[in-house]
């Protein structure tokens, strides 16, 4: 088509000028002759070169069908499609003509944008996407070029290549990728059927580019870029501030674990509330200067194996009065960073060695949208609950809408009073209630990966507590729900998971995490939001006693953090008492791996063993990176030791045990819970007689263990409860008890600022649970401190004895 050609498109649209062209389309400014010369944007779809007639016909039909479906969308944040036609065998889409600047153009001209502005743009985009997804349309090509910023609107464009969510055949043919790789999620690059989760990833990548000034992934060539998206974490955001957890949640590689639209909306709302109120609502649009849409340069990988960010196209639907700027070049090469993970990953051991804690990321404030989740720090009025979409339709005035919500009415609930039922979920409640309130208990655990066996047992056990409370009506008028997030044993997941819990107003407490390394990144943002969490697995003393506990100075870092089992502080002394009093050992050789975990165990062990009258006949430190320890076995044999105590992890303890036995040193090796792992048995195949202390007690030996296991089996969970399941049940029940105590103290009504009152309520608990008497000391540690000695017998770990920390 040419503007000189007097032929009308679809017998009504006159071409005026070409305003953009790229790999997949050509855009014209035109006039609708049947509507008094109204300006329109006309997009002509271009077929990739070399495509056969059959494929052309199929692609033409699909484009036309999907564009016609997009005509049904009516939303201020979505480009309005007036007509869909065919012209000389090519599909043509006629759209509203918008004068504005693309987000890509804004980034190119201004650099990275302010956090608040990006959050406003993201909220408006999310509202528009929610409308499309409701109509079962997936955009598939969200990127800065396809976001228009006008004086009073944020507009998503280019739904012409969107894909119906229920389509049974793929839009992409072999060699044709629909979308822009820098903003495409792994599953879309892999050719999987598109879902709304695709657009949420692309939204995250687009907002990341806007706030950081560069895409989250960048590499030279399509292949390198795809490898980065599939295998590497995105570059940690450095300018995003409170928006960082939102970006992390949206850029989760597994679509099943990726944040959903409603939850992302709540997170963005929290980000916006973190900024001071303004007299004038700042619009998320461009300044008064009008700039029209710019030149298109879409990506077709087979034509350009090294994609560059498209220019300021905003999907080519409006004219550009100024000459088009060249494409914005990549600003950096994707870093080769790998996800932070424990130095010693061990699925059977939750006490990871310490990992570097990332730089603090500002966390959204805790003034949640309903009184159920607000905190005492909140100085503004209560908000109305977030609806399923959690966004107003008036996306272009989101900040104004939030200000309106701030003056909304306070929700209240009337609950029946104390019914005298036994604690622990053993009996039903009674009494008439008003409309039930939903209280959500979060669960953070490794639900995938090598730690998932324990993580799923924790989630199931917490869910069993919630199910029991609901079935028995334990807190009249309250219905409990579980919200489980996967941390995959990756410390990098701690902060984004915390942000997701914080942004959900119904979450009043969190069970977890399992791993101490995750806790180092999760606990602080939860504490900043006054959100209580009770862990069934963390054993690092620093979390409750502070960084100087070993030097004798204890200080509680977080008054929101509690745990239902004891810590590493007790492991060494407990092992010393067992070896001296029960095993009759008097001379010990002590070895550690130089880690904080290992040296902490050996220092506590040595002090207690010598206090009991035993003798340490030798000490040694080994490099955990090594697997051979020449001369060490001879030193142990020459020392006359009748046992060896090792502070460290299974992957060092296994080779050490094997070499001692091979050298004829027939004495037991004992360690802590870092050694209590199935893989110790494979690295030390002749480990019979070796010992390890594990924190806690097996379910079979717990006071309420038999009843718990019977109910767990009846619930038909596919995964075993595991060692930490009972402790997770009691952690969840602690939160249930705390909610009940708040209701009771408030005359049968859940109080305002309930979230902020939960930590104090948990601190004052005392009840008989599955694991025994549940109560917490002034540091948040359990008062019921018990451990278990296990021994290797016939190639298996078996329980020897369990007991309290102090005799």
N, C-alpha and C positions, 0 to 999 in steps of 0.2 A: 504494500500500500504506500502511496505517496500523497503528500498534501496537495500536489499539483493536479492529481487525478480528481476530476470533478465527480467521480462516482461516489455515491453515498454508501456508507457501510450500513447494512441491514435496512437500506432504503430510507434512512432517516438521519444518520450521524455524519456530519461533514468534518473532515480532517482539517485542522488549522496548522499545527506544527508538531514535529516529532520532538519529544522532550526527554527521551531516555531509551536506552537499549542495552540488553545484556544477553547472557547465554540462553535464557529461557523465554525472553519476551521483548517486545518493542512497545513503547507507550507514546500515545499521541494526545495532544489537547484537541478537543473537538467541540462541535456545537450540535445540539439536538434540535433539528429543524422542526420537529413536531411539537416542541415545547418552547417556542418563541426564542430559539437560539440559546437555550441554557447551556453553559459550559459543562463539559463532561470530560472524564479521562477515559481513553480507549486503549485497552491492552490487547495486543495481538500476541498469541502464544506462538513461539518459534519451536519447531521440532529439531531435535538434535540431528546433526549431519549423519548420513548413512543409515537412517532408520528406514526399514522396509514399509511397503504400503500397508500391510496387515497391522504392523505395530503402530503406524501412524493413525490408522482408523480406530484402533483400540484406545490409544492415548487421547485422540480427539473426543471420543465418546466419554471417556472417564473425566477429562477436564470439563467438558460441557455439563455432564451430570452433576459434578461436585460444585461447579460454580453456580448452577441453578439451585442446588441445595443451600449454598451460602446466601442466595437472594432472600431466603426466609429469615435471616438474622436481622434483628433490628435493635441496635444498641449504639449509644453515642460514641463508644470506644471501638466500634468496628466500622470499617469503610462500607458505605452503602453501595450495593451493586444494583444498578438500574436494569441491566439487560444482559443477556447472554446470547450470542449469535455465532454464525459461521460465515466466514468471508473467504472465498476462493480456497476452500478446503482447510482453513485454519480457524481455530476457535478465537473468538473475540469477546472480551468482557468489558462492558461499559459501566463505569463507576462514577461516583460523585467526584467532582473536581475540588481538591483541597489545597488551599494555599497555606503552606507551613514549612517547617524544617524537619528533616528526619533526625532521629536520635543519633544516627551515625554522623550526620553533619554537625550536630551540636558537639559531639565528642571531638570531631576533627578540628573544629574551630576553637573550642574552649578547653580541650583537655578533659580530664576526669571531672565529673559533676559532683556537687555537694551531696552528702549522704541523704539529707532530708528530701532533696528534690528527686533523687533516684528512688527512694522509698515511695514517694507519691506517684511517680511514674509507674513503678512496679505494681502498686495497689490498683491503679487504673487499668493496667494491662491485665492483671489477674481477674478483675471484674469482667472485662471483655472476654477473656478466655473461658471463664465460667459459663457465659452465655453461649459460646460456641460449643463447648463440651456438652452442655445440656441438650443441644440440638444434635448431638452425636457427630460433630465435626471437629476433626483434629487439624490444626493449622499446618504443622510439619515444617515450617520455615520461619519461626520467630527469630528475629535478629535485629540489631539496631537500625538497619536500613528499612525494615518493615514496620517501624514505629514512627508515626508522624506526631510532631508537637506543634500545635497551633496556638492561637491566642487563648482559646477556652476549651481545648480538647486534647486528649491523648488518644490517638487512633491507630488501631492495628490494621494493616493493609495486607494485600496479596493473599486473600483466601481463595484465589482462583486455582491454586494447586493444593488446596486442603484435601484431606482424605476422610471419607466417612468412616466413623469408628466401627461400623458393623459391616464394612465391605468384605466380601469373601475372596477377592482377588487383589493382588498387589498393584499399586500404582506404578512402582518402579519395575522396569524391565531390566534384563541383564545389562550391566554397564551403565545404567541410568540411575543416578542418585538424586532424589528430590529433596532439596534442602541445602543448607550451607554447612559444611563439615565442622567448622569451628564452633558451631552452636548446636550440633547434633549429639544426642546421647548415645551411649554405646549400643543400645538395642536398635536404634535407628540405623547406625552405621552397619550393624550386623544384618540388616534387611528384615528385621522382625516386624510383625504387624503393628501399625501405629496405634498408640493409646494416648489418652490425655497426659499421661506421665511424660511423654515425649516433649510436649509443649512446656511442661513445668521445668524440665532440665534446660530447655532453650531459653525460658524466661530467666532462670538463674544465670546462664552464661551471658545473656544480654545485660542484665543488671550489673553483673560482675564487670563487664567491659565498661559500662557507664561510670561506675564508681571508682574503678581502678585505672581506667584509661587504656586498658589492653584486655584481650580475651583471656579466659582462664587457661586455655591450652593454646600453644602455638608451636609449630615445628615446620621444617622445610620439607615440603612435599606432602601429598595426601596420605601416603603410607605412614610416614613418620607421625603425622598428626593423628591418624587413627590409632596407632600404637600408643600414643600419649593418652588419648581419651580412654582407651581400654585398660591400660595398665598403670598409669600414673595418677597420683592425686592432682587436683587442680592446684595452681600456685596459691599458697596461703594469702588471703587478702590482707593488705597492709593499711588501706585507707578507708575500709568499709565501716569501721567502728561497730555500732550496734547492729548493722546490717550483715555483718560477717556470718553469724549463725544461720541467718536466712539463706545466704548464698550456699553455705555448706550443706544445708538440708535439701535445697533444690538440686545441687550438683552431686547427690548421692548416686553412685553408679548403678546399684541394683534398683530397678523401677519399683519392685515390691516394697522396698524400704524407703523410697523417696517420699518426701513430705507431700501430702495431698493439698488440693486447692484451698479448702476451708481452713486447714491448719496453717498453711502459708499466709493466708489472709490475716489470721490472728497474730502471727509473728510480725507481719508488716505493720499491723495496727499498733503493736507494742513498740516497734521502732519509732513510729511517728509520735507516739505519746511520750517518748523519751526526750523530745525536743521541747524547749519552752514554748508556751502559748504566745501567739503573735497577734498584734492588733488587727493586722490585715492578713487574711489567709493567702499564703503564697501559692500561686498556681504552678502546677507541674509543667507548664508550657513554656514556649520560647518567648523572648521579648517582643515588643511591639513591631519590630522590623519584620516585614513579611518576606519570607523566603519560600519559594515554591519547591516542589519535589525535584530531586535531581536525577542524574543519569543512572540507569540500571547497569549492573554488571554482575549477574548471577553466576553461581558456580556450577559447572558441569565437570566432574572430576576427570572424565576421559579426555576432555579437551584441555584441561588445565590441571595437571597433576600436583601443582603446588598452589593451592588456593590462597588468595589474599582476601582480606576483608573487602566486602563490596563497598563502592562509594556511597555517597549520601543519597541512596535511591528511594528509601521509604516505599519500596515496591512500585516505583515509577508511575504513580497515579496523579501527579500534578506537575505543572510546568515550572521551569527554573528560569527566572529572568536573567540572572547573572550567568556567565560562562561556567560550565561544570568544573569543579575542582577535580584533581586527579585522585585516584583511590588512596584512602588512608593506609599507609604501609604498616606492616607488622612492627611492633615496638620492641619486642624481645623474643628470644627463643624460649620455648617451654623449659622450665627447670627440670632437672632430673631428680627432683626430690622424691623420696619414697615415703609411704605412710609411716608415721611414728608407731613403733610397736615395742613390746617388752623385749629386753635383751635375751631373755630365756623363755620363749613361749612354751608353755607346758600345760596341756589341756586339763590335767588333773590337779593343777596347783594355782590357786588364785592370788598368791602373794608374789606378784611380779617384782623384779628388781626395779628400782626407781628409773624413770625416764625423764628426759628434760621436759619441763612444763613449758608449753608455748607462751608467748607473750600474752598478757591479759587482753581479752577482747571485751569491750564494754557490753554489758548485758542489759537488755531492755528492762525498764523499771517494772515494779510489781503491781502497779495499779491496774488490776485486771478489769474485765468488762462487766463483771457482776460482783456483788458483795461477797459471794461465796469464796472468791479467790483474792480479794483485795487485801492489802497489808496496812499495818498501822502507820507506815511511812507515807501512805497516800494522802495527799492534801486536796485532791480534786474530788468532785462529787462522784457517786457511783455511776457505773455504766450499765446500759442494757446488755442482755446476753448477746453473744455473737451468734448469728443465725448460720444456717448451713453454708451460705456463701460468704458470710462475715464481711460483706462489702456493700456499700450503698450503690444503687444504680447510677447515681450522679457521680460517676467516676472522676469527672473533671473538677469537682469541688470536694474531693475526699477530705481534705483537712477541715473544711467547713462542716462536713457531716460529722466528723469525729468531735468537733467542738459542740455540735448539737447533742451528740450522744452523751457528752460529759455532763449535761444537765438533765439526763434522763432520770426516770423514777427508780427508786431503790426497790429491789425485789426482796421479799421476805417470805419465810416459810414457817409454818407452825407445826411443831413436832410433838408427839406425845412424850410424856415424861419417863423417868426411870421405871423399868418394869421388873427389876430384880432378877433378871435372868443371869445364869452363871457366865462368867467371862470365858473366852476361848471358843465361843460358838457352839456350846453344847445344848442349848435349849432355845425354844422359840420366844420371841417377844410378843407383846399384846398391846391392844389399845388402838382406837381409831386415830387416823392421821389425816392431815390435809394432803394436798397434792405432793407426791414424792419429789424429793430433791435428788439429783444425781451428783454423787461425789466420785471423782476419778482418782484412782491410785495408779501412779506411774510405776513402771518396771523398766529398769535399765539393766540389760544382761546381754551376753554374747549369744545371740539366737542363730548365728551362722558361723561357719569356720570350725577350727579344731576345738574350741571351747564350748561349742553349742550343746554338748551333752549335759553339762552342768547348767548352762544358761537356760535351756528349755525346762529343766527340772525346777529351776528357780521361778520362772514365769508361771509354770503350771501350779506350783505350790501356792504362789501368791493368788492366782486365780481361784484356787480351791478355797482359800480363806474368804475371798469376796463372795464366792458362790454360797458358802456356808452362812455368812452374815445375811445375805439376801434371803435365803431359804428360811432362816430362823427369824427374820424380822428383828435382827439384833439391835439395830438403831431405827426405831420406828420413824417412818417418814423419809428415810434416806435409802436410796438405791445406790449400791457401789458398782463401779465398773473398773476394768483394768485397761490401761493404755501402755502397751509394751513396745519399747524401742530397742533395736539391735545395735549394740556397740561393737560387735564383731571382735572384741578384745583389742580394739584399736584406740589408743588414748586420744587420737584426733577426733573421735566421735563424741567425746565427753561434752564439749561445749555446745555443739549444735543440738545434741539430744537434750541438754539442760535447757537451751532456749526454747525447744519445742514444748517441754513440760511447763516452763514458766509462762509461755504465751497462751496456754490452755487454762482458762479461768476456773475450770472445774477441778483441776488437779490440786489436791490439798496435801499430797505427800508422795514420795518416791521410794520404792523398794529397790535397793541396789546401790552401787554396782557390785559385781562379783570381784573384779580385779582391782587391786590397789592402784595400779597405774592408771586405770580409767578414773578412779576416784580423784586422783590428783588434778584432773581437768574438769570433772563434773561437779564436785562438791562446792567449789568457790562460787560459780554463778548461781547455783541453787541457793546458797547462803545469802547472796546479795539480794535475792528475790524473796527471802524469808520462807523458802520452800523446804520443808523438813524432808530428810531422807534417812532411811534406816537400812543399813547394809547387812546382808547375811553372809558376806564372804571377805570383806577387806580386813587385813591383819596388820597393816603398816601402822606402827604406834604414832607416827607424826600426825596422822589425821585427827587424833583426839588429844594427844599430849604435846603437840607442837614440835618444832625442829630441834629444840635443845633438851628433849626429855632424857637422852642418854647421859647428859652432863648433870642431870639432877634438877633441871629447871623445867617444870611442866606448865604449859599454858594451852588453854583450849582455843584452837583457831576458829572453829565454826560451831556456834551454839545450835545449829540446825541439824548437825550430823550425829547419828547414833549407830550402834551395831549390836547385833544379837549374839555374837560369839567373841571370844577373847582374841588377844593380839600376839604378835611375835615376842613381846616382852616376856611372856610366860613360858615360851617354848623351851628355852635353854634350862632354866631352873627346874622345870617339870622333868626334863630328860635326865638332869643330874640326880634328882631324887630317885627316879626309877632305877638308874644304873647303880647307885650306891646302896639304896635300901632294899630293892627287890631283886636286882640281878647280882648283887654282891661284888661289884667292881670297885677296885680301890685305886688303880693306877691308869690314868687316861692319857692318850696322845691326842692333842687337839689340832685340827686342821681347818682352815677356812679359805674361801675363794677371793678374798679381798673386797667383796661387795659390802655395801652397808647392811644388807640382809644377813650375809654370812658372818660378818664380824659382830653384828648385834647378837646373833645366836650364841656365838662362842664366848663373848664377854659375859653374858648372863649365865651361861652354863658353867664357865670356869669359876666365877665368884661363888655360885651355889655349891659346886662340887667341893671346893676347898673349904667352904664353911662347914660342910658335913664331915670333914676329916679326910677327904680323898686327896690324891696327889696328881698333879699334872706333870707327867714325866717328859713331855716334849711338845713343842708347838711348831707349826709350819704354815706358810701361806703358799697357795698354788695359783697358777694362771689358768683361769677357766677356759681360755682359748686353746690350751694344750690338752692332749689326751694321753700323753706319756709322762710319768713322774719318776724319772730314773733316780735310784738311790733312796727314795722315800720309804719303800717297803723295808729296806734293810735298816733304816733308822728306826722305824717303828718296832721291828723285831728286836733290835739291840736295846731299845729302851725298857723292855720288860713290861710294856703296857698290856693290860688285859682287856682293853677296848679302845676304839677310836671314835672320837666325836667329830663330825664334819659339819661346818656351817657353809651351806651353798645349795646348789641345785642338782637335780637328778643327772643331767648330762655330764657333770664332772664327777659326781659321786659314783656313777656306774663304772667308768673306767678305773677309778681309784679302788673300788671294791674288788674288781676283777684282778688288778695287779697285786693287791695284797694277798688274795687267795692263791694266785699263781706262784707267789714267792713263799708260800707256806706259812703266811701269817694267819693262823686260824682263830682270829678273834673277831667279834662282831664290830661292824661299822654302824654307827647311829647318827641320824641327822634329823632335820626338821621337816616341815611340810613341803619344802621345796624338793625334798628327796622322795617324798611319798607320791610316786607316780608310776604308772604301768610301764613306762619306758625305761625306768631304772632297772626293771627286771629283764629287759631285752639287752641293755648295755652291760649288765652284770649277771650273766646267766647262772652263775654259781653263788647267788646272793643269799641263799638260805641262812637264816640266823641273823641277818642284818635287821636293823630296827629304824623306825622313824616315828616322830611325834606328829600327829595331825591335830589341828585345832577343831574342837567340838567333839561330838559323840555320835556314833552311828545311830540311825533312826531306830533300829531294833532295840537299842539299849536306853533309849530315852523314856522318860516317864509317860509321855503321851504318844510314844512312837508307834505302838501297835494300832491304836485307833486312827492315827494320822495315815498310816500306810493302808489300812483297810479302806478308809474314805478315798484315798488317792487311787487305789485300784478300782474302786467302784465308779469313780469318775472316768475311767477308761482312757487316761492320758497315754499316748503312744510312747512317751519317753519316761524313763525312770526318774523318780524324785531326786535320787542322788544324795550325796553327803550333805549338801547345803539346802535341800528342799525343806526340811523341817524348820531351819533357821529363817528361810524366806517366808514360810507360813507365819511364823511368829512376828517377823518384821511387818508383814501386811496387817496382821491382827493388831499390832501396836498402833498403826494408823487408824484402824477401825475403832479401837478403844479410845483413841484420842478424840475422834469425831464424836463419839458417844459422850465423853466427858464434857466436851464443849456444849453439846445440846443440853445435857442435864444441868450444867451450871448456868445456862442461859434460859432456864425455865421452859425447856422443850423447844426452843427455837435456835436454829443455827445462827451464831452471832455474826455481826458484821466483822469484816477483816478476819474471817476464820482462818485464812492461810497463815497470817502472822501470829495467830494464837496457837497454832499447832505445835511448834517446837516446845513451848512450855508445857503443853498438855502431854506430850510424849515423855518429857523429862520427869513428870510426876506419876507415871504409870507404875503399877505393880499388880501383876496378875499371873495366874498359873497357865502356861501355854504348853505347846507340844514339847518344847525343849526343856521344860522345867519352869522355875520361877523367873518371870521376865521383869526386870527393872534395870535402871541405868544409873551409873554414878555421876558425879559432877562433871566429868569429862565426856560423857556420852557413851562410855563403854559399859558392856553388860556386867551386872553384878554376879551373874551365874557363869563363872569362868571355869570351863572344864576342857580337858584335853584327853587324847587317846594315844596310847602306844600301840603301834602295829609292828608285826614281824613278818619276814618273808619265810614261808613254809611251803615246800613243794612248788616253788616258783610262783606263789601267790601271796598277796598281802593279807594277813589275818589279824584280827583284833586280839591284843594281849590283855590290856586293861585300860579302863577309863577312870578318871577321877577329877576332883577339883584342883585348882591351882595350888591351894594351900592344904596341907594334910589335915 
